[in-house]
């Protein structure tokens, strides 16, 4: 009897899968590309397979992740703010966070404009060779959001008129605002009432992270389906007329990661490549799904494990999903100049300076709008007097570039809490070293 009891754990251990999640996701990515290439060569079967199987399978993963994001953000922020101690400390963290986000995204916009001027991705492009995609829905959304930009409009959109409705829509900015107010009010509640509620919120948050781990088991299938849809729909041949635009976009992303984020990480005592190693799973998922929301819970948990206090992680990471879109900021400059060059419109230094100011405002608070990148670009083109129809030529292959933009957004939002924690003098270096050691073990 004793020997049976002793051998059972060994048998159970032997049944555990040896392939880690990162490898499973990478395999799913490769399989999805192969499936997409095959379907791209069989247009008769492509539509039915994509709409009937692949797209729903990918949407399931997106919805599963979005299902857990709001509960995690709300409970984690309340618990984190309750641990800050006072509103002054939270205000200081918030101010430093917004300053950092504004500086970094402005640099991203300027870098995009500089590379767009130097490399001129739209010059010499034959419009007759370009595909034309219907962007009417983006134009309609852009018209609906006209007048909703600007500082005061952004402030108004942050304040929810119904927090339950905002939670139902998944609008993170109003949820963050309400969570901050709730957390600050929670600090003044008598301890005998505060303790059980705090324990309940912590229990809910921990449970939702467990649910996230369960959802992530489906990630390889979701990644496979979504990348297959992308490759099957557009193929690689459709990239050829716009290969210069795609190349300039990815060059800008690489330069920004290495020189801007890399130098920033070094200034604050971190190694960017170590950070990339920590978040490699999240980068693969974000790259293949074109959705940074799919990795928000895991990113918050990993940054906390990496030594960032919960009070900083729970505020900085969700806020970054609206205010720290580095990939989108880079592409604003490149995309605007591409359209201008495509139609032979010259934008002088003064016009481009005004564009920077416009993009700084329009790039904030629009992440929750469907197709927000095109909505922002349409708004920017309209302000510059450029032909809006120019976006119809690049909409068909935009998802290829969106993969890189999304991955960059994730890197930027992973570095941000580390920077703020070090700036505040609250980074736990010993916890960070122990976490890195556990990854190498």
C-alpha positions, 0 to 999 in steps of 0.5 A: 500500500505504501509503495502505491502511494509513493509511486502515484505522484511520480506517475502523475508528474510523468503525465504533465506536458513538457512543452511550456506555454511559450512554445505552445503559443509559438507552435500555434503561431507557425501552424496558423501561418501555414494554414493561412498560406494554404487558405490564401491559395484556395479562395473558394474554401477560404471564406467559409473556413475563416468565417465559420471556424477560424474567426470565431475561434480567435474571437473566443480568446479575445472575449475570454481575456476581455471578460477578466480584464475589468474585474482584475483592474478594479479589484487590483487598483482598490487593493493597491491604492489601499496600500499606498497610504494616502492620496498625496502619494497616489497623486505623486505617482499619477503625475510622474506616470502621466509626465513619463507617458507624455514624454515617451509618446511625443518622442515616438510621434517625432521619430515617426515623422523624422523617418517618414521625412528621411525614408519617404515611404509614399514617394514613388508608390503607384496608386494603381497597384494598391488595393482599395479597402472600404473605410466608410465605417471608420469615417463615420466613427471619426465624424461621431468623435469630432469635437470629443478631442482636447484636454477638457473633452478627455477629462469629461470622457474619463468621468463615468455617468454610470460605472456599471455601463462603463465596466460593461463596455470595458472602458478602462479610463472611467473604470480607473477613475472610479477605482481611484476614487473608491480606493481613496474613499476606502482608506477613510472607512473604519478598520473593522469595516475595511478589513473584510472588504479588502480581503474580499477584493483581494480574494476576487482579484486572486481568483480572477488571476487564476481564471486568467491562467485557465484562459491562457491554456486556450491561447495557442488555439486562439493565436493560431486562429487569429494569425491564420485569418490575417495571412489567409485574408491578405496573404504576402503578395498584397504587401509588395506594393506597400513593402516600403511602408511596412519596412519603414514602420518596423524599422521605426519600431526597432529603433524606438525599442533599442534606442528610446526604450533601451536607453530609458531602461538603462538610465533607470537601472534595467536591462531591456533585453532582460525585460523582453525575456520576462514578457516573451509570452505576452509579446507573442500573444500581442503580436499575433492577436493585434490586441494588447488587452489580451495580455494586460492581466499577465503583464500586471502580475509579471511586473509585480513578481518582477519587483514593482509594488502592487500600488504602482503596477495596478495604476501604471499598467492599465493607465498606459493602455490609453496614455502610453501607446508607443506603437500607435504614436510612431505610426501616426507620423509615418502614416500621415506622411505616407498619405501626403507623399502618396498625393504629392502634398508637401508638409513643411516644418511648421505644418509638421509641428502643428501635426505633432501637437494635434497627434499628442492630443488625438492619440489619447483616450481613443483606444476604446474606439473600434478601429481606433488607429484609423479613427485617429489617423482620419482625424489627423489627416482632416486637421492637416487638409490631406485626402482621407481616401489615402487610408483606403489604400493601406487599410487592407494590410494595416493588420500586418503593421498593427502586429508590430505596433501592438507588440511595441505597446506591450513593451512600453507598458511593461517598462513603464511601471519599472521606471515609475517604481525606480523613480519613486524609490520603491522598486524591490531589487531583491524580489526582481533578482529572485524572480529572474532566478526562478525563470532561469531555473 
